[in-house]
Amino acid sequence: MSDHTYKLIELVGSSPNGVEDAVNSALSKANSSISNMRWFEVCDIRGNIESGEVDHWQVTVKVGFTLKEE
């Protein structure tokens, strides 16, 4: 493994379609402004209930990305 320095951020993604879609939503949005994302960790899963059923998912992820070398 190379000698990298990483920065860690926390994101929350949401989706009515499930946990995986919520994670992908967060990563996709972050990808437009954050370079060199390398890994993620799911930290928390929540949901909204409507009429006794899951209506919406929220997933908190920590995302690590490498900092630019100077």
N, C-alpha and C positions, 0 to 999 in steps of 0.2 A: 504494500500500500504506500502511496506517495505521502510526503509530508505536507498535508493540507491544514489550513485553518478553516473551521466551519462557523457559520452563524446559525442560530436556531431561532425560528419564529413560530408563533402559534396562529393558526387559522381556524375558522369555523365555516364549514360548507353545509349546505342544506339541499334537500331534494324530497319530492313526494314519492320518488320511486325506490328508495332504499339507501342503505348505508354506503354501498360502493359508489353509487351515483353522487352522494353527498361528498365523499372524499374526492372523487374525480372533479366535481364542481369547484371545490376549493383549490385543487392543484392547477386546474386549467386556468382559472382566473389569475392566480399568482404567477403563472408562467408568462403572462403578458408583461409583467414588470420586474420579475426576479429571475436572474440568470443563475445557471449552475446548480439547480436543485438536485440533490443526490439521494435523499431518503426521507421517509415520513414515519411517524408513529401515531397510531390512534390512541388518544388520551381519554376521550369521553364520547358517549353516544347518548343522545336524548331524542325524544319524539313528542309530537303534538297529537292529542287524541280528539277525534270528532266522532260523535255518535257511537262511542265504544270501540272505535277502530283507529289504527294508526293513520294519521292524515299527512304527517310530514316528519322527516328525519333531520336531525342536526348532529354533525360529527365534528369534534374538535381534534385537530391534528397538529403535531409539532413537525415542522419541516426544516431539514438541515440543508444548507447550501454552502458551497465553497466560496471563499472570498477571493477576489482577484489578486493575483501575484503582482507585485510592483517591481 
